[in-house]
Amino acid sequence: MRTALVALLGCAPAWSAEPAPAPRPAPVRASTLGGGRFAWPGGAPGKAACVVFVAADCPIANASAPEVARIAAEYGKRGVSFLVAYPVPDLTPADAARHAADYAFGCPATLDRDLSLARRLGATVTPEVVVVSAAGEVVYRGRVDDRYPKAGGKRRENPTTRDLRDALDAVLAGKPVATPWPAAVGCDIWFGK
């Protein structure tokens, strides 16, 4: 359904509105595409969890994938658990697994077909990243970096800010995130009516 709509309309860039900065406890529980379970806090090891919302048909999410993979590899070694989530109701598990393998995220992936994880964590576009503290609080929700400064804007070759890295550095240092809600630019997550 969504794929047909995207094909008909194209993947128009969108951006998430800055959410109200009132993080609520957000335990993350998901079945992974590999048949395992991801649970945060409590089940996954580490100091924080990072949930990256992507869509296989979103060019901005796909362009961000190499940086997401680098961040997952680097910060995974420093105690951050990563999960890639596909908030796409009509995506098959096989297609999601193929996309995750093609883009080599290097972390578990889940299919969020009912959009419950996206709704609970407040994600509205792909790519959008949510960082959850060890206390289960959302401490960051926004973009990977400012490579795409605004919807419909020209892509920068090199970002001027590395928002997700800065947020993870703050969390790992036990400090508040300086910019916890930078608007993400990407493709809308289609929630229906």
Secondary structure as UniProt FT lines:
FT   HELIX           2..9
FT   STRAND          13..15
FT   STRAND          28..31
FT   TURN            33..34
FT   STRAND          37..40
FT   TURN            41..43
FT   STRAND          48..53
FT   TURN            56..57
FT   HELIX           59..76
FT   TURN            77..79
FT   STRAND          80..86
FT   TURN            89..90
FT   HELIX           93..102
FT   TURN            103..104
FT   STRAND          109..111
FT   TURN            113..114
FT   HELIX           116..121
FT   STRAND          125..126
FT   STRAND          128..133
FT   TURN            134..135
FT   STRAND          137..142
FT   TURN            151..152
FT   HELIX           163..172
FT   TURN            173..174
FT   STRAND          185..188
//
